[in-house]
């Protein structure tokens, strides 16, 4: 088999896995925002910035790219998340610390934010980590476990290569499975992704839009605890 034939075979096999054997359609929406291993879009989070965001969340004036209604959908989910009061929280994917502010508003003791790009946080309750260091700390038993995992509009990008990550048709499912592995028994997951029961698709390489086919795989091994609200439905699950 020559190189071109191997490439075509590889592409077909990869596409079959992305589309779950043709059950999920593919649309084109391409971004080149590779910053894996580089600085994040907002590379410095100051204590003043995060404390200001906490006050803005309470006052209904907090800004995020998703709008106030989606902020409040996440806040609503967090109010129902077991373990968040005085808990250790893992936030997966966060270019700006608005989600962290909402988590701290609910009384979390400590946050570790996992992001592709490097972030420096000067807030005493917020630490950050990149994927390689996260893996290494897990392997050498210095990562520890979390009471709560929070992710909003993040895992739907995993495995699509948008941010410089490796192409992986199951990247989103693996990300949530890894979160399960580092969550304490009876800990919780607050998950926000775009969802519609019918008509799910992948906009490659921008994001996935979930529905009845893929969403059950995404939340494998988690038990739904609270049915939330929002365009990016924010549901709460327990381990």
C-alpha positions as CSV (number, residue, x, y, z in Angstrom):
1,X,0.0,0.0,0.0
2,X,1.5,3.4,-1.1
3,X,1.7,6.5,1.1
4,X,-1.4,8.2,-0.5
5,X,-3.5,5.0,-0.1
6,X,-2.5,4.8,3.6
7,X,-3.4,8.5,4.1
8,X,-6.8,8.0,2.5
9,X,-7.4,4.9,4.7
10,X,-6.3,6.8,7.8
11,X,-8.6,9.8,7.0
12,X,-11.6,7.5,6.4
13,X,-11.0,5.6,9.6
14,X,-10.6,8.9,11.6
15,X,-13.7,10.4,10.1
16,X,-15.7,7.2,10.8
17,X,-14.8,7.6,14.5
18,X,-15.5,11.3,14.6
19,X,-18.9,10.8,13.1
20,X,-19.6,7.6,15.1
21,X,-19.9,5.7,11.8
22,X,-21.9,8.4,10.1
23,X,-24.5,9.0,12.8
24,X,-23.1,12.5,13.6
25,X,-22.8,15.0,10.7
26,X,-19.7,17.2,10.0
27,X,-19.8,20.9,9.3
28,X,-16.9,23.2,8.5
29,X,-15.9,26.0,10.9
30,X,-12.2,26.3,11.1
31,X,-10.0,28.1,13.7
32,X,-6.2,28.3,14.0
33,X,-5.8,29.3,17.7
34,X,-3.0,27.0,18.7
35,X,-1.5,27.9,22.0
36,X,-0.8,24.5,23.6
37,X,2.4,25.0,25.6
38,X,2.3,28.7,25.0
39,X,0.8,31.6,27.0
40,X,-3.0,31.6,27.4
41,X,-5.1,34.4,25.9
42,X,-5.3,36.0,29.4
43,X,-2.0,34.9,30.8
44,X,-2.1,36.7,34.1
45,X,-5.0,36.5,36.6
46,X,-4.6,38.9,39.5
47,X,-6.2,38.6,42.9
48,X,-7.9,42.0,42.3
49,X,-9.3,40.8,38.9
50,X,-10.8,37.6,40.4
51,X,-12.2,39.4,43.5
52,X,-13.8,42.0,41.3
53,X,-15.4,39.2,39.2
54,X,-16.8,37.6,42.3
55,X,-18.5,40.9,43.2
56,X,-19.8,41.3,39.7
57,X,-21.3,37.8,39.7
58,X,-23.3,38.7,42.8
59,X,-24.3,42.0,41.3
60,X,-25.4,40.4,37.9
61,X,-22.8,42.5,36.0
62,X,-20.1,39.9,35.4
63,X,-18.8,39.7,31.8
64,X,-18.1,36.5,29.9
65,X,-18.1,35.8,26.1
66,X,-21.3,33.8,26.6
67,X,-23.5,36.5,28.2
68,X,-25.2,36.9,31.5
69,X,-27.8,34.3,31.0
70,X,-25.1,31.6,30.6
71,X,-23.2,32.9,33.6
72,X,-26.3,32.5,35.7
73,X,-26.9,29.0,34.2
74,X,-23.5,28.0,35.5
75,X,-24.1,29.7,38.9
76,X,-27.4,27.8,39.1
77,X,-25.6,24.5,38.5
78,X,-22.9,25.3,41.1
79,X,-25.6,25.9,43.7
80,X,-26.6,22.3,43.4
81,X,-23.1,20.8,43.1
82,X,-22.3,18.5,46.1
83,X,-18.9,19.2,47.7
84,X,-18.4,22.7,46.5
85,X,-18.7,24.3,49.9
86,X,-15.1,24.4,51.3
87,X,-14.2,22.0,48.5
88,X,-11.2,21.5,46.2
89,X,-12.3,22.2,42.7
90,X,-10.8,21.3,39.3
91,X,-11.9,23.7,36.5
92,X,-11.3,22.3,33.0
93,X,-10.7,24.9,30.4
94,X,-10.8,28.6,31.2
95,X,-9.4,31.5,29.2
96,X,-10.7,34.1,31.6
97,X,-11.4,33.6,35.3
98,X,-15.1,34.3,35.3
99,X,-16.0,30.6,36.0
100,X,-13.5,30.5,38.8
101,X,-15.2,33.6,40.3
102,X,-18.5,31.8,40.3
103,X,-16.9,28.8,42.0
104,X,-15.4,31.0,44.7
105,X,-18.7,32.7,45.1
106,X,-20.2,29.4,46.1
107,X,-17.6,28.9,48.8
108,X,-14.8,26.7,47.3
109,X,-11.6,26.4,49.3
110,X,-9.2,25.9,46.4
111,X,-9.3,25.8,42.6
112,X,-6.9,24.2,40.2
113,X,-7.6,25.4,36.6
114,X,-6.4,23.1,33.8
115,X,-5.8,25.0,30.5
116,X,-3.8,24.5,27.3
117,X,-1.9,27.7,27.7
118,X,0.2,28.9,30.7
119,X,-1.5,31.2,33.2
120,X,-0.1,32.9,36.2
121,X,-2.6,33.4,39.0
122,X,-1.8,35.6,42.0
123,X,-5.0,34.7,43.8
124,X,-4.2,32.6,46.9
125,X,-7.2,30.2,46.2
126,X,-6.6,29.8,42.4
127,X,-3.8,27.8,40.9
128,X,-3.3,26.8,37.3
129,X,-1.7,23.9,35.4
130,X,-1.1,22.8,31.8
131,X,-1.9,19.3,30.5
132,X,1.6,17.9,30.6
133,X,2.1,18.9,34.3
134,X,-1.3,17.6,35.1
135,X,-0.5,14.2,33.7
136,X,2.9,14.1,35.4
137,X,1.5,15.0,38.8
138,X,-1.1,12.3,38.4
139,X,1.5,9.7,37.6
140,X,3.7,10.7,40.5
141,X,0.8,10.8,43.0
142,X,1.1,14.5,43.8
143,X,-2.0,15.7,42.0
144,X,-4.5,14.6,44.7
145,X,-8.3,14.3,44.3
146,X,-11.0,16.8,43.9
147,X,-14.4,17.3,45.5
148,X,-15.8,19.0,42.4
149,X,-15.0,19.2,38.7
150,X,-16.4,22.2,36.7
151,X,-16.2,22.7,33.0
152,X,-18.2,25.1,30.8
153,X,-17.9,25.3,27.0
154,X,-14.6,23.5,27.0
155,X,-14.5,19.8,26.5
156,X,-16.5,20.0,23.3
157,X,-13.2,21.3,21.7
158,X,-11.0,18.4,23.0
159,X,-9.5,16.3,20.3
160,X,-10.4,18.6,17.4
161,X,-7.0,20.3,17.2
162,X,-8.3,23.9,17.5
163,X,-5.9,24.8,20.3
164,X,-2.9,22.7,19.1
165,X,-4.1,19.5,20.8
166,X,-3.7,16.2,19.1
167,X,-6.5,15.0,16.8
168,X,-8.5,12.4,18.8
169,X,-12.2,11.5,17.9
170,X,-12.7,10.6,21.6
171,X,-10.8,13.5,23.1
172,X,-13.9,15.0,24.9
173,X,-14.9,11.6,26.3
174,X,-11.4,11.0,27.5
175,X,-11.3,14.4,29.2
176,X,-14.4,13.7,31.3
177,X,-13.2,10.2,32.0
178,X,-9.9,11.6,33.4
179,X,-11.9,14.0,35.5
180,X,-13.8,11.0,36.9
181,X,-10.5,9.4,37.9
182,X,-9.4,12.3,40.0
183,X,-12.7,13.0,41.6
184,X,-13.4,11.8,45.2
185,X,-16.2,9.2,45.7
186,X,-19.5,11.0,45.9
187,X,-17.8,14.1,44.3
188,X,-19.6,16.0,41.6
189,X,-19.2,17.2,38.0
190,X,-20.9,20.4,36.8
191,X,-20.9,20.2,33.0
192,X,-22.0,22.8,30.5
193,X,-22.0,22.0,26.7
194,X,-24.2,23.0,23.8
195,X,-27.0,20.4,23.6
196,X,-30.1,19.6,21.6
197,X,-31.7,16.2,21.7
198,X,-32.0,16.0,17.9
199,X,-29.6,17.4,15.3
200,X,-26.2,17.1,16.9
201,X,-23.1,17.7,14.8
202,X,-19.4,18.5,14.8
203,X,-18.3,21.9,13.4
204,X,-14.7,21.0,12.6
205,X,-12.5,22.2,14.1
206,X,-14.5,24.6,16.2
207,X,-16.6,22.4,18.5
208,X,-19.1,19.6,19.0
209,X,-22.8,20.1,19.5
210,X,-24.2,17.3,21.6
211,X,-27.4,15.3,21.4
212,X,-29.0,11.9,22.1
213,X,-26.2,10.0,20.4
214,X,-22.9,11.3,21.9
215,X,-24.0,12.9,25.2
216,X,-24.5,9.6,27.0
217,X,-21.0,8.6,26.1
218,X,-19.6,11.9,27.4
219,X,-21.1,11.3,30.8
220,X,-20.3,7.6,31.1
221,X,-20.0,6.4,34.8
222,X,-21.5,9.7,36.1
223,X,-25.0,9.7,37.7
224,X,-27.2,12.8,36.9
225,X,-28.0,14.7,40.0
226,X,-29.5,18.0,38.8
227,X,-31.0,19.0,35.5
228,X,-29.9,22.5,34.8
229,X,-30.7,25.4,32.5
230,X,-29.0,27.5,29.8
231,X,-28.3,27.3,26.0
232,X,-25.2,25.3,27.1
233,X,-27.2,23.1,29.4
234,X,-25.5,23.0,32.8
235,X,-26.2,19.6,34.4
236,X,-24.7,18.3,37.7
237,X,-23.6,14.7,38.0
238,X,-22.2,12.7,41.0
239,X,-19.6,10.0,41.1
